[in-house]
Amino acid sequence: MSPLHAHIPSLPTAEVIRRALSEFQIAVIDQQVTQIQQYIKTLLAWNDKVNLTAIRDPSEILYRHFCDSMYAAQAVPIRNGRLADIGSGGGFPGLPLKILVPELEVFLVESNVKKATFLAEVIRDMRLEGARVLVSRYEELSEELTPLDFVCSRALGEFAAFLSWAGSRELAAQKAVLWLGGRDIDEVRAIGGWSWHEPVTIPHSLRRYLLIGDRIEQSPQL
């Protein structure tokens, strides 16, 4: 066994994965269960060398990263289309959503080269078609991503700058999907250019919400 794969905790069983996801109203097939297990294994193997998540317990990773990410497919909902995950880090929410909705076309935007290398490895290991890593700051991208149905972020601050970019004429993302703490909701809803839905409480969380916004079409300039 290579050092990279040593000392990896036991992975959640198929039964544990199905039960956890069912608490988020998510059903999966056998292939998706296997992909989740494989992803967790790779994440843990890389995590000591590349800081991908502070969470080390596989069961907590399942709930906090996979269930939390996949819940957007129910809440938004997300069934197909083109999605950009900005500041993807360890691949959340983009890759869990890709596993759950295979027809979704996903762009993982990550400026950290080591993290981007990990994301490319996961995509290759799981043979995910229609998933691409872009090693870049999001502000430098536009035509590489368009047209976009969904722009997502779980761990990005600077909300005003991000939403201005996402709603710009150049990018024109149709929906913004944000994972937020309760104290950030009012700040984000005050940002113009978006029509915000009521926050959706994420199951098993007292302080985490999904906030979904529809881009307000800009009037043509005279």
PyMOL CGO cylinders between C-alpha atoms (Angstrom):
from pymol import cmd
from pymol.cgo import CYLINDER

trace = [
    CYLINDER, 0.00, 0.00, 0.00, 1.38, 3.42, -0.95, 0.3, 1, 1, 1, 1, 1, 1,
    CYLINDER, 1.38, 3.42, -0.95, 1.87, 6.06, 1.77, 0.3, 1, 1, 1, 1, 1, 1,
    CYLINDER, 1.87, 6.06, 1.77, -0.83, 8.16, 0.12, 0.3, 1, 1, 1, 1, 1, 1,
    CYLINDER, -0.83, 8.16, 0.12, -3.43, 5.48, 0.89, 0.3, 1, 1, 1, 1, 1, 1,
    CYLINDER, -3.43, 5.48, 0.89, -2.23, 4.49, 4.38, 0.3, 1, 1, 1, 1, 1, 1,
    CYLINDER, -2.23, 4.49, 4.38, -4.19, 5.01, 7.59, 0.3, 1, 1, 1, 1, 1, 1,
    CYLINDER, -4.19, 5.01, 7.59, -7.52, 5.77, 5.90, 0.3, 1, 1, 1, 1, 1, 1,
    CYLINDER, -7.52, 5.77, 5.90, -10.50, 5.35, 8.27, 0.3, 1, 1, 1, 1, 1, 1,
    CYLINDER, -10.50, 5.35, 8.27, -13.26, 2.91, 7.41, 0.3, 1, 1, 1, 1, 1, 1,
    CYLINDER, -13.26, 2.91, 7.41, -15.55, 4.19, 4.68, 0.3, 1, 1, 1, 1, 1, 1,
    CYLINDER, -15.55, 4.19, 4.68, -19.31, 4.49, 5.26, 0.3, 1, 1, 1, 1, 1, 1,
    CYLINDER, -19.31, 4.49, 5.26, -21.15, 1.37, 4.15, 0.3, 1, 1, 1, 1, 1, 1,
    CYLINDER, -21.15, 1.37, 4.15, -23.72, 1.44, 1.36, 0.3, 1, 1, 1, 1, 1, 1,
    CYLINDER, -23.72, 1.44, 1.36, -26.48, 1.17, 3.97, 0.3, 1, 1, 1, 1, 1, 1,
    CYLINDER, -26.48, 1.17, 3.97, -25.11, 4.13, 5.94, 0.3, 1, 1, 1, 1, 1, 1,
    CYLINDER, -25.11, 4.13, 5.94, -24.84, 6.25, 2.78, 0.3, 1, 1, 1, 1, 1, 1,
    CYLINDER, -24.84, 6.25, 2.78, -28.38, 5.46, 1.65, 0.3, 1, 1, 1, 1, 1, 1,
    CYLINDER, -28.38, 5.46, 1.65, -29.80, 6.15, 5.12, 0.3, 1, 1, 1, 1, 1, 1,
    CYLINDER, -29.80, 6.15, 5.12, -27.98, 9.47, 5.42, 0.3, 1, 1, 1, 1, 1, 1,
    CYLINDER, -27.98, 9.47, 5.42, -29.09, 10.67, 2.00, 0.3, 1, 1, 1, 1, 1, 1,
    CYLINDER, -29.09, 10.67, 2.00, -32.67, 9.59, 2.66, 0.3, 1, 1, 1, 1, 1, 1,
    CYLINDER, -32.67, 9.59, 2.66, -32.73, 12.07, 5.56, 0.3, 1, 1, 1, 1, 1, 1,
    CYLINDER, -32.73, 12.07, 5.56, -32.20, 14.76, 2.88, 0.3, 1, 1, 1, 1, 1, 1,
    CYLINDER, -32.20, 14.76, 2.88, -34.90, 13.26, 0.60, 0.3, 1, 1, 1, 1, 1, 1,
    CYLINDER, -34.90, 13.26, 0.60, -32.24, 11.96, -1.77, 0.3, 1, 1, 1, 1, 1, 1,
    CYLINDER, -32.24, 11.96, -1.77, -32.32, 8.50, -3.38, 0.3, 1, 1, 1, 1, 1, 1,
    CYLINDER, -32.32, 8.50, -3.38, -29.28, 6.98, -5.08, 0.3, 1, 1, 1, 1, 1, 1,
    CYLINDER, -29.28, 6.98, -5.08, -28.47, 3.91, -7.15, 0.3, 1, 1, 1, 1, 1, 1,
    CYLINDER, -28.47, 3.91, -7.15, -25.65, 1.43, -6.49, 0.3, 1, 1, 1, 1, 1, 1,
    CYLINDER, -25.65, 1.43, -6.49, -23.22, 3.16, -8.86, 0.3, 1, 1, 1, 1, 1, 1,
    CYLINDER, -23.22, 3.16, -8.86, -23.70, 6.49, -7.07, 0.3, 1, 1, 1, 1, 1, 1,
    CYLINDER, -23.70, 6.49, -7.07, -23.09, 4.86, -3.68, 0.3, 1, 1, 1, 1, 1, 1,
    CYLINDER, -23.09, 4.86, -3.68, -19.83, 3.38, -5.01, 0.3, 1, 1, 1, 1, 1, 1,
    CYLINDER, -19.83, 3.38, -5.01, -18.80, 6.78, -6.41, 0.3, 1, 1, 1, 1, 1, 1,
    CYLINDER, -18.80, 6.78, -6.41, -19.40, 8.46, -3.04, 0.3, 1, 1, 1, 1, 1, 1,
    CYLINDER, -19.40, 8.46, -3.04, -17.29, 5.83, -1.28, 0.3, 1, 1, 1, 1, 1, 1,
    CYLINDER, -17.29, 5.83, -1.28, -14.51, 6.21, -3.86, 0.3, 1, 1, 1, 1, 1, 1,
    CYLINDER, -14.51, 6.21, -3.86, -14.60, 9.99, -3.57, 0.3, 1, 1, 1, 1, 1, 1,
    CYLINDER, -14.60, 9.99, -3.57, -14.39, 9.90, 0.25, 0.3, 1, 1, 1, 1, 1, 1,
    CYLINDER, -14.39, 9.90, 0.25, -11.45, 7.48, 0.03, 0.3, 1, 1, 1, 1, 1, 1,
    CYLINDER, -11.45, 7.48, 0.03, -9.55, 9.75, -2.39, 0.3, 1, 1, 1, 1, 1, 1,
    CYLINDER, -9.55, 9.75, -2.39, -10.38, 12.85, -0.34, 0.3, 1, 1, 1, 1, 1, 1,
    CYLINDER, -10.38, 12.85, -0.34, -9.00, 11.31, 2.84, 0.3, 1, 1, 1, 1, 1, 1,
    CYLINDER, -9.00, 11.31, 2.84, -5.90, 10.03, 1.05, 0.3, 1, 1, 1, 1, 1, 1,
    CYLINDER, -5.90, 10.03, 1.05, -5.07, 13.47, -0.31, 0.3, 1, 1, 1, 1, 1, 1,
    CYLINDER, -5.07, 13.47, -0.31, -6.15, 15.50, 2.69, 0.3, 1, 1, 1, 1, 1, 1,
    CYLINDER, -6.15, 15.50, 2.69, -2.94, 15.20, 4.70, 0.3, 1, 1, 1, 1, 1, 1,
    CYLINDER, -2.94, 15.20, 4.70, -0.91, 16.62, 1.82, 0.3, 1, 1, 1, 1, 1, 1,
    CYLINDER, -0.91, 16.62, 1.82, -3.46, 19.11, 0.46, 0.3, 1, 1, 1, 1, 1, 1,
    CYLINDER, -3.46, 19.11, 0.46, -5.77, 20.84, 2.93, 0.3, 1, 1, 1, 1, 1, 1,
    CYLINDER, -5.77, 20.84, 2.93, -9.12, 19.98, 1.40, 0.3, 1, 1, 1, 1, 1, 1,
    CYLINDER, -9.12, 19.98, 1.40, -11.33, 19.71, 4.48, 0.3, 1, 1, 1, 1, 1, 1,
    CYLINDER, -11.33, 19.71, 4.48, -10.94, 20.14, 8.23, 0.3, 1, 1, 1, 1, 1, 1,
    CYLINDER, -10.94, 20.14, 8.23, -13.34, 17.23, 8.71, 0.3, 1, 1, 1, 1, 1, 1,
    CYLINDER, -13.34, 17.23, 8.71, -11.60, 13.89, 9.12, 0.3, 1, 1, 1, 1, 1, 1,
    CYLINDER, -11.60, 13.89, 9.12, -14.41, 11.55, 10.14, 0.3, 1, 1, 1, 1, 1, 1,
    CYLINDER, -14.41, 11.55, 10.14, -15.87, 9.78, 7.07, 0.3, 1, 1, 1, 1, 1, 1,
    CYLINDER, -15.87, 9.78, 7.07, -19.42, 9.81, 8.44, 0.3, 1, 1, 1, 1, 1, 1,
    CYLINDER, -19.42, 9.81, 8.44, -19.23, 13.53, 9.11, 0.3, 1, 1, 1, 1, 1, 1,
    CYLINDER, -19.23, 13.53, 9.11, -17.79, 14.08, 5.62, 0.3, 1, 1, 1, 1, 1, 1,
    CYLINDER, -17.79, 14.08, 5.62, -20.80, 12.20, 4.26, 0.3, 1, 1, 1, 1, 1, 1,
    CYLINDER, -20.80, 12.20, 4.26, -23.28, 14.46, 6.06, 0.3, 1, 1, 1, 1, 1, 1,
    CYLINDER, -23.28, 14.46, 6.06, -21.45, 17.79, 5.98, 0.3, 1, 1, 1, 1, 1, 1,
    CYLINDER, -21.45, 17.79, 5.98, -20.14, 17.64, 2.43, 0.3, 1, 1, 1, 1, 1, 1,
    CYLINDER, -20.14, 17.64, 2.43, -22.11, 15.14, 0.37, 0.3, 1, 1, 1, 1, 1, 1,
    CYLINDER, -22.11, 15.14, 0.37, -25.61, 15.37, 1.85, 0.3, 1, 1, 1, 1, 1, 1,
    CYLINDER, -25.61, 15.37, 1.85, -25.26, 19.14, 2.31, 0.3, 1, 1, 1, 1, 1, 1,
    CYLINDER, -25.26, 19.14, 2.31, -24.20, 19.59, -1.33, 0.3, 1, 1, 1, 1, 1, 1,
    CYLINDER, -24.20, 19.59, -1.33, -26.68, 17.18, -2.90, 0.3, 1, 1, 1, 1, 1, 1,
    CYLINDER, -26.68, 17.18, -2.90, -29.60, 18.74, -1.05, 0.3, 1, 1, 1, 1, 1, 1,
    CYLINDER, -29.60, 18.74, -1.05, -29.50, 21.62, -3.54, 0.3, 1, 1, 1, 1, 1, 1,
    CYLINDER, -29.50, 21.62, -3.54, -30.74, 19.26, -6.25, 0.3, 1, 1, 1, 1, 1, 1,
    CYLINDER, -30.74, 19.26, -6.25, -34.00, 19.01, -4.28, 0.3, 1, 1, 1, 1, 1, 1,
    CYLINDER, -34.00, 19.01, -4.28, -34.24, 22.57, -3.00, 0.3, 1, 1, 1, 1, 1, 1,
    CYLINDER, -34.24, 22.57, -3.00, -33.45, 24.55, -6.16, 0.3, 1, 1, 1, 1, 1, 1,
    CYLINDER, -33.45, 24.55, -6.16, -34.18, 22.13, -7.94, 0.3, 1, 1, 1, 1, 1, 1,
    CYLINDER, -34.18, 22.13, -7.94, -31.25, 21.07, -10.16, 0.3, 1, 1, 1, 1, 1, 1,
    CYLINDER, -31.25, 21.07, -10.16, -32.09, 18.45, -12.77, 0.3, 1, 1, 1, 1, 1, 1,
    CYLINDER, -32.09, 18.45, -12.77, -29.78, 19.26, -15.68, 0.3, 1, 1, 1, 1, 1, 1,
    CYLINDER, -29.78, 19.26, -15.68, -28.04, 22.19, -17.37, 0.3, 1, 1, 1, 1, 1, 1,
    CYLINDER, -28.04, 22.19, -17.37, -24.66, 23.88, -16.88, 0.3, 1, 1, 1, 1, 1, 1,
    CYLINDER, -24.66, 23.88, -16.88, -23.34, 24.60, -13.39, 0.3, 1, 1, 1, 1, 1, 1,
    CYLINDER, -23.34, 24.60, -13.39, -20.21, 26.41, -12.19, 0.3, 1, 1, 1, 1, 1, 1,
    CYLINDER, -20.21, 26.41, -12.19, -18.89, 25.70, -8.69, 0.3, 1, 1, 1, 1, 1, 1,
    CYLINDER, -18.89, 25.70, -8.69, -16.81, 28.73, -7.69, 0.3, 1, 1, 1, 1, 1, 1,
    CYLINDER, -16.81, 28.73, -7.69, -13.95, 28.19, -5.22, 0.3, 1, 1, 1, 1, 1, 1,
    CYLINDER, -13.95, 28.19, -5.22, -14.57, 24.46, -5.48, 0.3, 1, 1, 1, 1, 1, 1,
    CYLINDER, -14.57, 24.46, -5.48, -11.80, 23.40, -3.07, 0.3, 1, 1, 1, 1, 1, 1,
    CYLINDER, -11.80, 23.40, -3.07, -12.43, 19.72, -2.37, 0.3, 1, 1, 1, 1, 1, 1,
    CYLINDER, -12.43, 19.72, -2.37, -15.12, 19.65, -5.06, 0.3, 1, 1, 1, 1, 1, 1,
    CYLINDER, -15.12, 19.65, -5.06, -18.17, 20.67, -3.03, 0.3, 1, 1, 1, 1, 1, 1,
    CYLINDER, -18.17, 20.67, -3.03, -20.91, 21.18, -4.10, 0.3, 1, 1, 1, 1, 1, 1,
    CYLINDER, -20.91, 21.18, -4.10, -20.03, 20.58, -7.77, 0.3, 1, 1, 1, 1, 1, 1,
    CYLINDER, -20.03, 20.58, -7.77, -18.90, 16.96, -7.80, 0.3, 1, 1, 1, 1, 1, 1,
    CYLINDER, -18.90, 16.96, -7.80, -21.59, 15.55, -5.45, 0.3, 1, 1, 1, 1, 1, 1,
    CYLINDER, -21.59, 15.55, -5.45, -24.19, 17.28, -7.63, 0.3, 1, 1, 1, 1, 1, 1,
    CYLINDER, -24.19, 17.28, -7.63, -22.56, 15.75, -10.72, 0.3, 1, 1, 1, 1, 1, 1,
    CYLINDER, -22.56, 15.75, -10.72, -22.72, 12.30, -9.10, 0.3, 1, 1, 1, 1, 1, 1,
    CYLINDER, -22.72, 12.30, -9.10, -26.38, 12.78, -8.24, 0.3, 1, 1, 1, 1, 1, 1,
    CYLINDER, -26.38, 12.78, -8.24, -27.36, 14.40, -11.58, 0.3, 1, 1, 1, 1, 1, 1,
    CYLINDER, -27.36, 14.40, -11.58, -25.07, 12.74, -14.17, 0.3, 1, 1, 1, 1, 1, 1,
    CYLINDER, -25.07, 12.74, -14.17, -26.48, 14.78, -17.08, 0.3, 1, 1, 1, 1, 1, 1,
    CYLINDER, -26.48, 14.78, -17.08, -25.41, 18.02, -15.38, 0.3, 1, 1, 1, 1, 1, 1,
    CYLINDER, -25.41, 18.02, -15.38, -22.43, 19.74, -17.03, 0.3, 1, 1, 1, 1, 1, 1,
    CYLINDER, -22.43, 19.74, -17.03, -20.14, 20.96, -14.24, 0.3, 1, 1, 1, 1, 1, 1,
    CYLINDER, -20.14, 20.96, -14.24, -17.26, 23.43, -14.16, 0.3, 1, 1, 1, 1, 1, 1,
    CYLINDER, -17.26, 23.43, -14.16, -15.08, 23.40, -11.04, 0.3, 1, 1, 1, 1, 1, 1,
    CYLINDER, -15.08, 23.40, -11.04, -13.37, 26.78, -10.68, 0.3, 1, 1, 1, 1, 1, 1,
    CYLINDER, -13.37, 26.78, -10.68, -10.38, 26.59, -8.33, 0.3, 1, 1, 1, 1, 1, 1,
    CYLINDER, -10.38, 26.59, -8.33, -7.34, 28.89, -8.32, 0.3, 1, 1, 1, 1, 1, 1,
    CYLINDER, -7.34, 28.89, -8.32, -5.21, 26.68, -6.04, 0.3, 1, 1, 1, 1, 1, 1,
    CYLINDER, -5.21, 26.68, -6.04, -3.17, 24.39, -8.31, 0.3, 1, 1, 1, 1, 1, 1,
    CYLINDER, -3.17, 24.39, -8.31, -2.84, 21.55, -5.77, 0.3, 1, 1, 1, 1, 1, 1,
    CYLINDER, -2.84, 21.55, -5.77, -6.59, 21.50, -5.10, 0.3, 1, 1, 1, 1, 1, 1,
    CYLINDER, -6.59, 21.50, -5.10, -7.29, 21.67, -8.84, 0.3, 1, 1, 1, 1, 1, 1,
    CYLINDER, -7.29, 21.67, -8.84, -4.97, 18.67, -9.33, 0.3, 1, 1, 1, 1, 1, 1,
    CYLINDER, -4.97, 18.67, -9.33, -6.98, 16.74, -6.73, 0.3, 1, 1, 1, 1, 1, 1,
    CYLINDER, -6.98, 16.74, -6.73, -10.24, 17.62, -8.50, 0.3, 1, 1, 1, 1, 1, 1,
    CYLINDER, -10.24, 17.62, -8.50, -8.88, 16.41, -11.82, 0.3, 1, 1, 1, 1, 1, 1,
    CYLINDER, -8.88, 16.41, -11.82, -7.81, 13.17, -10.14, 0.3, 1, 1, 1, 1, 1, 1,
    CYLINDER, -7.81, 13.17, -10.14, -11.32, 12.57, -8.75, 0.3, 1, 1, 1, 1, 1, 1,
    CYLINDER, -11.32, 12.57, -8.75, -12.87, 13.22, -12.16, 0.3, 1, 1, 1, 1, 1, 1,
    CYLINDER, -12.87, 13.22, -12.16, -10.43, 10.81, -13.79, 0.3, 1, 1, 1, 1, 1, 1,
    CYLINDER, -10.43, 10.81, -13.79, -10.84, 8.12, -11.13, 0.3, 1, 1, 1, 1, 1, 1,
    CYLINDER, -10.84, 8.12, -11.13, -14.62, 8.17, -11.37, 0.3, 1, 1, 1, 1, 1, 1,
    CYLINDER, -14.62, 8.17, -11.37, -14.62, 8.63, -15.15, 0.3, 1, 1, 1, 1, 1, 1,
    CYLINDER, -14.62, 8.63, -15.15, -17.02, 11.53, -14.92, 0.3, 1, 1, 1, 1, 1, 1,
    CYLINDER, -17.02, 11.53, -14.92, -17.93, 12.89, -18.33, 0.3, 1, 1, 1, 1, 1, 1,
    CYLINDER, -17.93, 12.89, -18.33, -19.08, 16.49, -18.52, 0.3, 1, 1, 1, 1, 1, 1,
    CYLINDER, -19.08, 16.49, -18.52, -16.99, 17.68, -15.55, 0.3, 1, 1, 1, 1, 1, 1,
    CYLINDER, -16.99, 17.68, -15.55, -14.08, 20.08, -16.06, 0.3, 1, 1, 1, 1, 1, 1,
    CYLINDER, -14.08, 20.08, -16.06, -11.60, 21.86, -13.79, 0.3, 1, 1, 1, 1, 1, 1,
    CYLINDER, -11.60, 21.86, -13.79, -10.68, 25.47, -14.53, 0.3, 1, 1, 1, 1, 1, 1,
    CYLINDER, -10.68, 25.47, -14.53, -7.54, 26.63, -12.71, 0.3, 1, 1, 1, 1, 1, 1,
    CYLINDER, -7.54, 26.63, -12.71, -8.35, 30.31, -12.41, 0.3, 1, 1, 1, 1, 1, 1,
    CYLINDER, -8.35, 30.31, -12.41, -9.75, 33.08, -10.30, 0.3, 1, 1, 1, 1, 1, 1,
    CYLINDER, -9.75, 33.08, -10.30, -13.42, 33.36, -11.13, 0.3, 1, 1, 1, 1, 1, 1,
    CYLINDER, -13.42, 33.36, -11.13, -13.14, 37.07, -11.99, 0.3, 1, 1, 1, 1, 1, 1,
    CYLINDER, -13.14, 37.07, -11.99, -10.95, 36.17, -14.96, 0.3, 1, 1, 1, 1, 1, 1,
    CYLINDER, -10.95, 36.17, -14.96, -13.58, 33.88, -16.53, 0.3, 1, 1, 1, 1, 1, 1,
    CYLINDER, -13.58, 33.88, -16.53, -16.59, 34.61, -18.71, 0.3, 1, 1, 1, 1, 1, 1,
    CYLINDER, -16.59, 34.61, -18.71, -16.92, 32.98, -22.14, 0.3, 1, 1, 1, 1, 1, 1,
    CYLINDER, -16.92, 32.98, -22.14, -15.27, 29.79, -20.81, 0.3, 1, 1, 1, 1, 1, 1,
    CYLINDER, -15.27, 29.79, -20.81, -18.38, 29.22, -18.71, 0.3, 1, 1, 1, 1, 1, 1,
    CYLINDER, -18.38, 29.22, -18.71, -21.29, 30.66, -20.66, 0.3, 1, 1, 1, 1, 1, 1,
    CYLINDER, -21.29, 30.66, -20.66, -24.12, 29.97, -20.97, 0.3, 1, 1, 1, 1, 1, 1,
    CYLINDER, -24.12, 29.97, -20.97, -24.64, 29.14, -17.29, 0.3, 1, 1, 1, 1, 1, 1,
    CYLINDER, -24.64, 29.14, -17.29, -27.83, 27.88, -15.68, 0.3, 1, 1, 1, 1, 1, 1,
    CYLINDER, -27.83, 27.88, -15.68, -26.44, 27.76, -12.13, 0.3, 1, 1, 1, 1, 1, 1,
    CYLINDER, -26.44, 27.76, -12.13, -23.54, 29.41, -10.34, 0.3, 1, 1, 1, 1, 1, 1,
    CYLINDER, -23.54, 29.41, -10.34, -22.81, 27.95, -6.90, 0.3, 1, 1, 1, 1, 1, 1,
    CYLINDER, -22.81, 27.95, -6.90, -20.55, 28.52, -3.94, 0.3, 1, 1, 1, 1, 1, 1,
    CYLINDER, -20.55, 28.52, -3.94, -20.29, 27.01, -0.47, 0.3, 1, 1, 1, 1, 1, 1,
    CYLINDER, -20.29, 27.01, -0.47, -17.22, 28.79, 0.89, 0.3, 1, 1, 1, 1, 1, 1,
    CYLINDER, -17.22, 28.79, 0.89, -16.84, 32.14, -0.83, 0.3, 1, 1, 1, 1, 1, 1,
    CYLINDER, -16.84, 32.14, -0.83, -16.93, 35.53, 0.84, 0.3, 1, 1, 1, 1, 1, 1,
    CYLINDER, -16.93, 35.53, 0.84, -16.98, 38.90, -0.94, 0.3, 1, 1, 1, 1, 1, 1,
    CYLINDER, -16.98, 38.90, -0.94, -20.59, 38.31, -1.91, 0.3, 1, 1, 1, 1, 1, 1,
    CYLINDER, -20.59, 38.31, -1.91, -21.12, 41.66, -3.64, 0.3, 1, 1, 1, 1, 1, 1,
    CYLINDER, -21.12, 41.66, -3.64, -18.18, 41.18, -6.02, 0.3, 1, 1, 1, 1, 1, 1,
    CYLINDER, -18.18, 41.18, -6.02, -19.11, 37.56, -6.72, 0.3, 1, 1, 1, 1, 1, 1,
    CYLINDER, -19.11, 37.56, -6.72, -22.77, 38.31, -7.44, 0.3, 1, 1, 1, 1, 1, 1,
    CYLINDER, -22.77, 38.31, -7.44, -21.89, 41.31, -9.59, 0.3, 1, 1, 1, 1, 1, 1,
    CYLINDER, -21.89, 41.31, -9.59, -19.70, 39.02, -11.70, 0.3, 1, 1, 1, 1, 1, 1,
    CYLINDER, -19.70, 39.02, -11.70, -22.28, 36.22, -11.81, 0.3, 1, 1, 1, 1, 1, 1,
    CYLINDER, -22.28, 36.22, -11.81, -25.07, 38.58, -12.88, 0.3, 1, 1, 1, 1, 1, 1,
    CYLINDER, -25.07, 38.58, -12.88, -23.01, 40.56, -15.39, 0.3, 1, 1, 1, 1, 1, 1,
    CYLINDER, -23.01, 40.56, -15.39, -23.93, 40.69, -19.08, 0.3, 1, 1, 1, 1, 1, 1,
    CYLINDER, -23.93, 40.69, -19.08, -20.77, 38.72, -19.86, 0.3, 1, 1, 1, 1, 1, 1,
    CYLINDER, -20.77, 38.72, -19.86, -21.64, 35.78, -17.63, 0.3, 1, 1, 1, 1, 1, 1,
    CYLINDER, -21.64, 35.78, -17.63, -25.41, 36.10, -17.18, 0.3, 1, 1, 1, 1, 1, 1,
    CYLINDER, -25.41, 36.10, -17.18, -25.87, 33.11, -14.85, 0.3, 1, 1, 1, 1, 1, 1,
    CYLINDER, -25.87, 33.11, -14.85, -29.59, 32.37, -14.50, 0.3, 1, 1, 1, 1, 1, 1,
    CYLINDER, -29.59, 32.37, -14.50, -29.56, 31.25, -10.86, 0.3, 1, 1, 1, 1, 1, 1,
    CYLINDER, -29.56, 31.25, -10.86, -27.18, 31.76, -7.94, 0.3, 1, 1, 1, 1, 1, 1,
    CYLINDER, -27.18, 31.76, -7.94, -27.15, 29.03, -5.29, 0.3, 1, 1, 1, 1, 1, 1,
    CYLINDER, -27.15, 29.03, -5.29, -25.31, 29.87, -2.06, 0.3, 1, 1, 1, 1, 1, 1,
    CYLINDER, -25.31, 29.87, -2.06, -24.65, 27.90, 1.11, 0.3, 1, 1, 1, 1, 1, 1,
    CYLINDER, -24.65, 27.90, 1.11, -24.71, 30.47, 3.92, 0.3, 1, 1, 1, 1, 1, 1,
    CYLINDER, -24.71, 30.47, 3.92, -24.65, 30.92, 7.65, 0.3, 1, 1, 1, 1, 1, 1,
    CYLINDER, -24.65, 30.92, 7.65, -27.66, 32.72, 9.06, 0.3, 1, 1, 1, 1, 1, 1,
    CYLINDER, -27.66, 32.72, 9.06, -25.78, 35.95, 9.73, 0.3, 1, 1, 1, 1, 1, 1,
    CYLINDER, -25.78, 35.95, 9.73, -24.88, 36.33, 6.04, 0.3, 1, 1, 1, 1, 1, 1,
    CYLINDER, -24.88, 36.33, 6.04, -28.41, 36.08, 4.66, 0.3, 1, 1, 1, 1, 1, 1,
    CYLINDER, -28.41, 36.08, 4.66, -29.50, 39.69, 5.14, 0.3, 1, 1, 1, 1, 1, 1,
    CYLINDER, -29.50, 39.69, 5.14, -26.24, 40.98, 3.65, 0.3, 1, 1, 1, 1, 1, 1,
    CYLINDER, -26.24, 40.98, 3.65, -26.66, 38.87, 0.52, 0.3, 1, 1, 1, 1, 1, 1,
    CYLINDER, -26.66, 38.87, 0.52, -30.37, 39.62, 0.06, 0.3, 1, 1, 1, 1, 1, 1,
    CYLINDER, -30.37, 39.62, 0.06, -29.58, 43.33, 0.10, 0.3, 1, 1, 1, 1, 1, 1,
    CYLINDER, -29.58, 43.33, 0.10, -27.34, 42.95, -2.96, 0.3, 1, 1, 1, 1, 1, 1,
    CYLINDER, -27.34, 42.95, -2.96, -29.06, 44.15, -6.12, 0.3, 1, 1, 1, 1, 1, 1,
    CYLINDER, -29.06, 44.15, -6.12, -29.45, 42.39, -9.44, 0.3, 1, 1, 1, 1, 1, 1,
    CYLINDER, -29.45, 42.39, -9.44, -31.07, 39.26, -8.01, 0.3, 1, 1, 1, 1, 1, 1,
    CYLINDER, -31.07, 39.26, -8.01, -34.54, 38.20, -6.89, 0.3, 1, 1, 1, 1, 1, 1,
    CYLINDER, -34.54, 38.20, -6.89, -34.01, 36.12, -3.75, 0.3, 1, 1, 1, 1, 1, 1,
    CYLINDER, -34.01, 36.12, -3.75, -36.19, 33.22, -2.61, 0.3, 1, 1, 1, 1, 1, 1,
    CYLINDER, -36.19, 33.22, -2.61, -36.85, 32.55, 1.06, 0.3, 1, 1, 1, 1, 1, 1,
    CYLINDER, -36.85, 32.55, 1.06, -33.85, 30.83, 2.70, 0.3, 1, 1, 1, 1, 1, 1,
    CYLINDER, -33.85, 30.83, 2.70, -34.07, 27.03, 2.85, 0.3, 1, 1, 1, 1, 1, 1,
    CYLINDER, -34.07, 27.03, 2.85, -32.87, 25.39, 6.05, 0.3, 1, 1, 1, 1, 1, 1,
    CYLINDER, -32.87, 25.39, 6.05, -30.43, 22.57, 5.37, 0.3, 1, 1, 1, 1, 1, 1,
    CYLINDER, -30.43, 22.57, 5.37, -31.46, 19.40, 7.28, 0.3, 1, 1, 1, 1, 1, 1,
    CYLINDER, -31.46, 19.40, 7.28, -29.42, 18.59, 10.40, 0.3, 1, 1, 1, 1, 1, 1,
    CYLINDER, -29.42, 18.59, 10.40, -28.22, 22.18, 10.60, 0.3, 1, 1, 1, 1, 1, 1,
    CYLINDER, -28.22, 22.18, 10.60, -29.41, 24.97, 12.86, 0.3, 1, 1, 1, 1, 1, 1,
    CYLINDER, -29.41, 24.97, 12.86, -27.33, 27.67, 11.23, 0.3, 1, 1, 1, 1, 1, 1,
    CYLINDER, -27.33, 27.67, 11.23, -26.81, 26.68, 7.59, 0.3, 1, 1, 1, 1, 1, 1,
    CYLINDER, -26.81, 26.68, 7.59, -29.10, 27.70, 4.75, 0.3, 1, 1, 1, 1, 1, 1,
    CYLINDER, -29.10, 27.70, 4.75, -29.44, 27.53, 1.00, 0.3, 1, 1, 1, 1, 1, 1,
    CYLINDER, -29.44, 27.53, 1.00, -30.17, 30.89, -0.57, 0.3, 1, 1, 1, 1, 1, 1,
    CYLINDER, -30.17, 30.89, -0.57, -31.33, 30.84, -4.17, 0.3, 1, 1, 1, 1, 1, 1,
    CYLINDER, -31.33, 30.84, -4.17, -31.48, 33.89, -6.40, 0.3, 1, 1, 1, 1, 1, 1,
    CYLINDER, -31.48, 33.89, -6.40, -32.84, 34.45, -9.91, 0.3, 1, 1, 1, 1, 1, 1,
    CYLINDER, -32.84, 34.45, -9.91, -30.90, 36.92, -12.01, 0.3, 1, 1, 1, 1, 1, 1,
    CYLINDER, -30.90, 36.92, -12.01, -32.88, 40.05, -12.86, 0.3, 1, 1, 1, 1, 1, 1,
    CYLINDER, -32.88, 40.05, -12.86, -32.57, 40.75, -16.56, 0.3, 1, 1, 1, 1, 1, 1,
    CYLINDER, -32.57, 40.75, -16.56, -30.76, 44.00, -17.23, 0.3, 1, 1, 1, 1, 1, 1,
    CYLINDER, -30.76, 44.00, -17.23, -32.41, 46.54, -19.47, 0.3, 1, 1, 1, 1, 1, 1,
    CYLINDER, -32.41, 46.54, -19.47, -30.56, 47.10, -22.75, 0.3, 1, 1, 1, 1, 1, 1,
    CYLINDER, -30.56, 47.10, -22.75, -28.41, 50.17, -22.77, 0.3, 1, 1, 1, 1, 1, 1,
    CYLINDER, -28.41, 50.17, -22.77, -29.57, 52.92, -25.08, 0.3, 1, 1, 1, 1, 1, 1,
]
cmd.load_cgo(trace, "trace")
